Amino acid sequence: MIGISRQTDYAARLVLHLACLPPGTRVSIAEISKTRLLPAPFTRRLVGCLVKEGILHTVRGTGGGISLARPASEISLLDILNAVEGGVVLNACQEGGRPCVFSQGCLVQKAWGDATDLLQRHLATVTFDTLVGASPEHQAAHGQRAADARKPPHPRSSTP
């Protein structure tokens, strides 16, 4: 099976939690862990990794917490995957620094490379603002507001 690690999945859920909040909002690791059902020690390690990569920002002390380091529209699933996994590689022959005796003219290696490029391009387009916009909670909240906006105003009682 080809797949992402649990760390990458948890990191994406962590960033999604923050992306769902108003910009600049800071929350604790405990809140994120509880709300997104993530183990707190695991979340702590992921926060450190994501801070190092410029995805999250932390502030210590009273009023501190974790927030996005840049807008959700500028953070993609590829950013998370690169931060946690170190990149996308579908076959060992694609890893940088490993010479392959078959690299010249190897059609299989080219196919793996093409698939990797396609996956990277797709993940780069999936930003957290679009994920938030697609969430059922977001759609329900905005759908209700839109429905409220379409309602005719209450008729005013008028006395002749």
C-alpha positions, 0 to 999 in steps of 0.5 A: 500500500502506498500512503501517508503516515499517521503523522502526516494525517494528524498534522493535516488535521491540526492545521485544518483545526487552526484554519477553521478559526478566525485568522490570528486565533491562538489555541492550546495543544490540549484544545486541538488534541481534544477537539481533533482526537489527537494524542497530545504528545504526538501533537506537541511533536508535530507542532515543533515540526510545523513551526520549523517549516514556517507553517505554524507560529507559537507564543508562550505564556498567558494568551499564548498558543498555536496559530497559523504562521501564514494564511490558510490560502497559502498552506497546501497539503503538499506543504504538510507532506513535505514538512512531515514526510520530507516529500513525495517519492513513489519509488526508491529510484526516485529519491535524490542522491541515489544513483540508479544504473537504469536511470537512462531511458528507464520507462518505469522510472519515468512513469513513477516520476510522472505520477509523482509530479502529478500527485505533487501538483495536485496536493499543491492546489489543495489549500486549507482555505478550500478544505475549510470551505468544503467542510460540512460545518462551514457549509451549514453555517454559510448556508444558514446565513445565505438562507437568512439573507434570502428571507423577506423582511418581516412585514411591519404592522401598519395601522391605518 
